[in-house]
């Protein structure tokens, strides 16, 4: 577990247990809600979910049971959620990769985006492109020049085949003409270790993983994939600033319910989570991780899903490599 998450997350969850507005109407029948987190305990998604769940408990007046169901890039937990009764008592916090990439990379999944009922978009997480501090190219422009001059000589790491961090880098390769060799890993911690040992020379990883190594001087951040610069690293340019106007990639997380969940239940859940996200302690904690706290209507989340399905679908159809 990241030390920042361990200290900040635990303190806030404890503090929020005794404070917070009862801003939403009570859940229709007062039964417990199971919140599936399709990742292991202790990560940024889990910590974010638990912060929100504590506020939901107060707003709705029901017990929120956080249940970690990790595996297969988040799709195992999502599968379990889609099989639950559509009564609002089983929901999940789901990552963008599971919703908008898995239809292309895991075609045998027993569900698709149409089987998820959107509730609310809560977080955007930029990807941070880094290189080792001792690497000969310490800016984005120098890195691209070096790699294009030596095709196949340098490696990048990702969270696995077909992951967002894989597809994002492949998109950048196609735009810049770089020929970086892909090496998949099990997660961010392994990627960071591989970069420090010079097994790989770069990655685009969710900002929380590389941020402490950038702050300690062990890695250099050369670009960020969000639409705007990050407040926690204001001197790091965005990829779009560097000449690639359409290149905006974020790992986002949102809440979904099973297909067929009634609108009135979705609205009650949306109102409760919106109230949680508007709690300054919750939004401040999420911002401190380098994430962007958000809220949305269910319809706005549906539009976000459609946008990214269209984007990745068109890129893959245009030749972007999935495997």
C-alpha positions in Angstrom: 0.0 0.0 0.0 1.3 3.4 -0.9 2.4 5.2 2.3 0.5 8.4 1.3 -2.7 6.4 1.0 -2.1 4.5 4.3 -1.8 7.7 6.3 -4.1 10.1 4.6 -6.7 7.6 3.7 -7.0 6.0 7.1 -7.0 9.4 8.9 -9.7 10.8 6.7 -11.9 7.7 6.9 -11.7 7.9 10.7 -12.4 11.6 10.7 -15.3 11.4 8.3 -17.0 8.8 10.4 -18.0 11.6 12.8 -18.6 14.4 10.3 -20.5 15.0 7.1 -23.8 16.2 5.8 -26.8 14.0 5.4 -27.4 15.6 2.0 -29.2 12.8 0.2 -32.6 11.1 0.7 -32.5 7.8 2.5 -32.1 4.7 0.3 -35.6 3.3 -0.5 -35.7 0.2 1.7 -32.8 0.8 4.1 -31.0 -2.5 3.3 -27.2 -2.8 3.2 -25.3 -1.9 0.0 -22.4 -3.9 -1.3 -19.8 -1.8 -3.0 -17.5 -4.0 -5.2 -14.0 -2.7 -5.6 -12.4 -4.8 -8.4 -8.9 -4.2 -7.2 -6.8 -5.3 -4.1 -7.1 -3.4 -0.8 -4.9 -0.4 -0.2 -4.6 1.0 -3.7 -5.8 4.4 -4.9 -9.2 3.0 -6.1 -9.8 1.2 -2.9 -8.9 4.2 -0.8 -11.1 6.5 -2.9 -14.0 4.0 -2.7 -13.8 3.8 1.1 -13.7 7.5 1.5 -16.9 7.8 -0.6 -18.5 4.8 1.1 -18.2 6.3 4.5 -20.0 9.4 3.3 -22.7 7.3 1.6 -23.3 5.5 4.8 -24.1 8.8 6.5 -26.1 10.2 3.6 -28.2 7.1 3.0 -28.4 5.8 6.6 -27.4 2.3 5.5 -24.4 0.1 5.9 -22.0 0.1 2.9 -20.0 -3.1 2.7 -16.8 -2.6 0.7 -15.9 -5.9 -1.0 -12.5 -6.2 -2.8 -12.9 -8.6 -5.8 -9.6 -8.2 -7.8 -8.4 -9.9 -10.9 -8.2 -9.7 -14.7 -7.8 -5.9 -14.9 -10.9 -5.3 -12.8 -13.2 -7.4 -14.9 -13.8 -10.2 -12.4 -15.4 -7.8 -9.9 -17.4 -6.1 -12.6 -18.6 -9.5 -13.8 -19.8 -10.3 -10.3 -21.6 -7.0 -10.1 -23.4 -7.5 -13.4 -24.8 -10.8 -12.1 -26.4 -9.2 -9.0 -30.0 -8.2 -8.7 -30.6 -4.8 -10.2 -32.1 -3.4 -7.0 -29.3 -0.9 -6.0 -27.8 -3.2 -3.3 -24.8 -4.2 -5.4 -22.8 -1.5 -7.1 -19.2 -1.2 -8.2 -16.5 1.4 -8.8 -15.2 0.6 -12.2 -12.1 1.7 -14.1 -12.1 3.1 -17.6 -10.1 0.3 -19.0 -12.6 -2.3 -18.0 -15.5 -0.4 -19.5 -13.9 1.1 -22.7 -11.0 -1.2 -23.5 -12.1 -4.7 -22.5 -14.7 -4.9 -25.3 -11.8 -4.8 -27.7 -9.1 -6.6 -25.8 -11.3 -9.3 -24.0 -14.0 -10.1 -26.5 -15.1 -13.3 -24.5 -16.2 -11.3 -21.4 -19.8 -12.3 -20.5 -20.8 -8.6 -20.3 -20.4 -5.4 -22.2 -20.8 -1.7 -21.5 -24.5 -2.1 -22.3 -24.9 -4.3 -19.2 -23.7 -1.5 -16.9 -26.1 1.2 -15.5 -24.1 4.4 -15.1 -24.4 6.2 -11.8 -21.6 8.8 -11.5 -18.1 9.6 -12.7 -15.9 10.4 -9.7 -12.2 10.6 -10.6 -9.8 11.3 -13.4 -6.2 10.1 -13.0 -3.6 11.4 -15.4 -0.8 9.2 -16.7 2.7 10.5 -16.0 5.4 9.7 -18.5 8.8 9.4 -16.8 12.4 8.4 -17.5 15.2 7.5 -15.1 17.0 10.6 -13.7 20.3 9.4 -15.2 18.9 8.7 -18.7 20.5 10.7 -21.5 17.2 12.2 -22.6 15.6 14.3 -19.9 12.9 16.1 -21.9 10.0 14.8 -24.1 11.5 16.2 -27.3 14.9 14.8 -26.6 13.4 11.4 -25.7 11.4 11.3 -29.0 14.5 12.3 -31.0 16.7 9.6 -29.3 14.2 6.8 -29.6 13.3 7.5 -33.3 17.0 7.6 -34.1 17.5 4.1 -32.5 14.4 2.1 -33.3 13.9 -1.0 -31.2 16.7 -0.1 -28.8 14.6 1.2 -25.9 11.8 -0.4 -23.8 8.6 0.8 -22.1 6.6 -0.8 -19.4 2.8 -1.1 -19.0 0.3 -2.7 -16.6 -0.3 -5.6 -19.1 -1.4 -6.4 -22.6 -4.4 -4.3 -23.6 -4.2 -2.1 -20.5 -4.8 1.6 -20.6 -1.1 2.2 -20.0 -0.2 -0.1 -22.9 -2.7 1.4 -25.4 -1.8 5.0 -24.4 1.9 4.4 -25.2 1.1 2.6 -28.4 -1.0 5.6 -29.5 1.9 7.9 -28.7 4.3 5.6 -30.6 2.1 5.9 -33.6 1.9 9.7 -33.4 5.6 10.3 -32.9 7.1 7.5 -35.0 8.9 6.0 -32.0 9.6 2.3 -32.0 9.6 1.4 -28.3 9.5 -2.2 -27.3 6.6 -3.1 -25.0 7.3 -5.1 -21.8 4.1 -5.9 -19.8 4.2 -6.0 -16.0 1.8 -6.9 -13.2 1.4 -3.4 -12.0 2.9 0.0 -11.3 5.2 -1.1 -8.5 7.0 -3.5 -10.8 7.1 -0.9 -13.6 8.8 1.6 -11.3 11.4 -1.0 -10.1 12.1 -2.0 -13.7 12.7 1.7 -14.6 15.0 2.2 -11.7 17.0 -0.9 -12.7 17.1 0.3 -16.4 15.2 -2.7 -17.6 12.8 -0.2 -19.2 13.4 3.4 -20.0 10.0 4.9 -19.8 6.3 4.3 -19.0 3.0 6.1 -18.8 1.7 5.2 -15.3 -1.1 6.5 -13.1 0.4 9.6 -11.4 0.4 8.3 -7.9 2.9 5.5 -8.6 5.8 7.6 -10.0 5.0 10.8 -8.1 7.2 10.0 -5.0 10.1 8.9 -7.2 9.8 12.2 -9.2 9.7 14.2 -6.0 12.8 12.3 -4.7 14.7 12.9 -7.9 15.0 9.3 -8.9 12.7 9.7 -12.0 12.2 12.7 -14.3 8.7 13.5 -15.5 8.8 14.5 -19.1 5.0 14.7 -19.9 1.6 14.2 -18.5 -1.4 12.9 -20.5 -4.2 15.0 -19.0 -5.8 18.0 -20.8 -4.3 20.4 -18.4 -1.1 20.4 -16.3 -1.3 18.8 -12.8 -1.4 21.1 -9.8 1.0 18.7 -8.0 3.5 18.9 -10.9 2.8 22.3 -12.5 6.1 22.4 -14.4 5.5 19.2 -16.4 4.0 19.8 -19.8 1.0 18.0 -21.2 1.5 15.9 -24.3 -1.0 18.1 -26.1 1.1 21.1 -25.3 4.0 19.4 -26.9 2.3 19.3 -30.3 -0.3 16.5 -30.1 -3.5 18.3 -29.7 -5.8 15.3 -29.6 -3.7 13.3 -27.2 -5.6 13.3 -23.9 -5.7 10.1 -21.9 -6.8 9.6 -18.3 -7.6 6.6 -16.2 -11.0 7.4 -14.8 -13.2 5.7 -12.2 -16.9 5.7 -12.0 -19.8 4.0 -10.2 -22.1 1.6 -12.0 -25.0 -0.7 -11.1 -26.3 -3.8 -12.9 -28.3 -3.4 -16.1 -32.0 -2.7 -15.3 -31.5 -0.8 -12.0 -34.5 1.6 -11.6 -33.9 5.3 -12.3 -35.1 6.3 -8.9 -32.5 4.1 -7.2 -29.8 5.4 -9.5 -30.8 8.9 -8.7 -30.6 8.3 -5.0 -27.1 6.7 -5.3 -26.0 9.6 -7.5 -27.2 12.2 -5.0 -25.4 10.4 -2.2 -22.1 10.0 -4.0 -22.3 13.7 -5.2 -22.7 14.8 -1.6 -19.6 12.7 -0.7 -17.6 14.2 -3.6 -18.6 17.7 -2.5 -17.2 17.1 1.1 -14.0 19.2 1.1 -12.1 16.6 3.1 -12.9 13.9 0.5 -12.1 16.2 -2.5 -8.9 17.4 -0.9 -7.7 13.9 -0.2 -8.4 12.8 -3.8 -6.6 15.9 -5.1 -3.7 15.2 -2.9 -3.2 11.9 -4.7 -2.8 13.8 -8.0 -6.3 12.8 -9.1 -9.0 15.2 -10.3 -12.2 14.8 -8.2 -15.4 15.0 -10.3 -19.1 14.4 -10.2 -21.6 13.9 -13.0 -25.1 12.9 -13.9 -25.8 9.3 -15.0 -26.4 10.7 -18.5 -23.0 12.5 -18.6 -21.2 9.3 -17.5 -23.0 7.4 -20.3 -21.7 10.0 -22.8 -18.2 9.7 -21.4 -18.3 5.9 -21.9 -19.5 6.3 -25.5 -16.8 8.9 -26.2 -14.0 6.5 -25.2 -15.5 3.5 -26.8 -15.6 5.4 -30.1 -12.0 6.7 -29.6 -10.4 3.4 -28.8 -12.5 1.6 -31.3 -11.5 3.9 -34.1 -7.8 3.8 -33.1 -7.8 0.0 -32.9 -9.6 -0.2 -36.3 -7.0 2.1 -37.6 -4.2 -0.3 -36.7 -3.4 0.4 -33.1 -1.9 -2.8 -31.7 -3.9 -4.5 -28.9 -1.6 -7.4 -28.4 
